[in-house]
């Protein structure tokens, strides 16, 4: 028998990790917002068909959605399944790590074209951490009011509970990795 509350929490966590709203997942899954909300709150037992649609809407297999966490010791994300997003300004980021409910860790590869400023990012919750490793080129990392330049092979750690930014100040492309452990406040709301 499926624990409806645990299932609802897994659905909600997967949705939030992807930064999606109830409406976005409901539309992608072809289910009503009220049905998805009821599933997330553990108040409704969805049919296998509805669970399959929700899994599709979240981009996971049905087995991954309903399996008990203890059963999923190894979670694989194939290269073909990695999300690459082309951002305004010509830079791109690829999320390399699998999404695991309850684990707020991301490993991302970013490519900045020459003379590109990827902008500033807001502070994460208190206790968040980030590690940066430069694969090629030069990266200008700014955390709060402190700025450092990192070259190929250099790495840095910073407390990610401060505003931070990344820029490529050079005329050649820059590629780097960010490994981040992002804490969530207890009353966290999903990003819009």
Secondary structure as UniProt FT lines:
FT   HELIX           4..17
FT   TURN            18..19
FT   HELIX           22..29
FT   HELIX           33..40
FT   TURN            41..42
FT   HELIX           48..58
FT   HELIX           62..66
FT   HELIX           69..71
FT   HELIX           79..81
FT   STRAND          83..86
FT   TURN            88..89
FT   STRAND          92..95
FT   TURN            101..102
FT   STRAND          105..112
FT   TURN            114..115
FT   STRAND          116..121
FT   TURN            126..127
FT   STRAND          129..136
FT   STRAND          138..143
FT   TURN            144..145
FT   STRAND          146..151
FT   TURN            152..153
FT   STRAND          155..159
FT   STRAND          164..168
FT   STRAND          174..181
FT   TURN            186..187
//
